[in-house]
Amino acid sequence: MKEEDLENTTYVFTLEDGSTFEAKGNEKVEYDGEEHTAANLYDALKEGYYGKF
């Protein structure tokens, strides 16, 4: 994906308490003590490979 595509894509994460968090694909988010782009984190969680490597 191009940077422009990432910037124009919004990812929605559902947190443990049921609330949601939205971030643009190129936005940096901290999860589990590490910084990721929203797009990479979303894909890793969705596909089930987060933390396996």
C-alpha positions in Angstrom: 0.0 0.0 0.0 1.1 3.6 -0.6 1.4 6.0 2.3 -1.5 7.9 1.0 -3.7 4.8 1.0 -2.7 4.1 4.6 -3.5 7.6 5.6 -7.0 7.4 4.1 -7.8 4.0 5.7 -9.3 3.9 9.2 -8.9 0.8 11.3 -11.2 0.0 14.2 -10.0 -2.0 17.2 -12.3 -3.4 19.8 -10.8 -3.3 23.2 -11.3 -5.9 26.0 -13.9 -3.7 27.7 -15.9 -3.6 24.5 -15.0 0.0 23.6 -13.5 0.8 20.2 -10.5 2.7 19.1 -10.0 4.1 15.6 -6.7 4.9 14.0 -5.5 5.8 10.5 -3.4 3.1 8.8 -0.2 5.0 9.1 -0.8 6.2 12.6 1.5 4.9 15.3 -0.1 3.0 18.2 1.4 1.4 21.2 0.3 -2.1 22.0 1.8 -4.5 24.5 4.7 -2.1 25.1 5.7 -1.9 21.4 5.0 0.8 18.8 3.3 -0.3 15.5 1.4 1.3 12.6 -2.3 0.7 13.0 -2.4 -1.2 9.6 0.4 -3.7 10.7 -1.1 -4.3 14.1 -4.6 -4.8 12.8 -3.4 -7.3 10.2 -1.2 -9.2 12.8 -4.1 -9.4 15.3 -6.7 -10.3 12.6 -4.6 -13.1 11.1 -3.5 -14.4 14.4 0.2 -14.0 14.0 0.8 -11.2 16.5 3.6 -12.3 18.9 4.4 -15.5 17.1 7.7 -14.3 15.6 
